[in-house]
Amino acid sequence: MTIAVYPGTFDPITFGHSNIIMRASSLFSKVVVAVFDNQKKQPLLPFHTRIELATNILTNIKNVEVVGFQGLLIDFVRQNGAKVILRGLRAVSDFEYEFQLSSANRQLANDVNTVFLTPDEKFSFISSSLVKEIASLGGDISKFVDPMVVKLLGQYS
């Protein structure tokens, strides 16, 4: 049984995230979507709301579990019995940062591997930051996120 952990702030979860999770669910026996409580990023959505959104949006994918976490990712990975960290790459510009994280994680736990997936091309430009900016300016974000997110972000703009 290979468990993969897909960490992120998911502020909010986008179609790009969901696409990667759906594809990963066919590669791994279990995918743990790890919603990180990182106050340094100053998230728009509260921690519990991000967990609830991801849980509701991903409910139909049977081998996916959504869990919130704080602290060091490697500790969370080990607590969940995982051997894989799943990371999404949208563009070449993501690679350098992700490569640094992967290298650091390998130094902390050399038995844990990082696997990179790219979303379908139609989602490759979507980021949570972009979605929040468009929503804050009154733009239509329905092509980028689930209707639950559209409704919720409408309350914040």
Buried (B, 14 or more C-beta within 10 A) or exposed (E): EEBBBBBBBBBBBBBBBBBBBBBBBEEBEBBBBBBBBBEEEEBBBEBEBBBBBBBEBBEEBEBBBBBBBEEEBBEBBBEBEBBBBBBBBBEEEBBEEBBEBBEEBBEBBEEBBBBBBBBEEEBBEBBBEBBBEBBEEEEEBEEBBBEBBBEBBEEEE
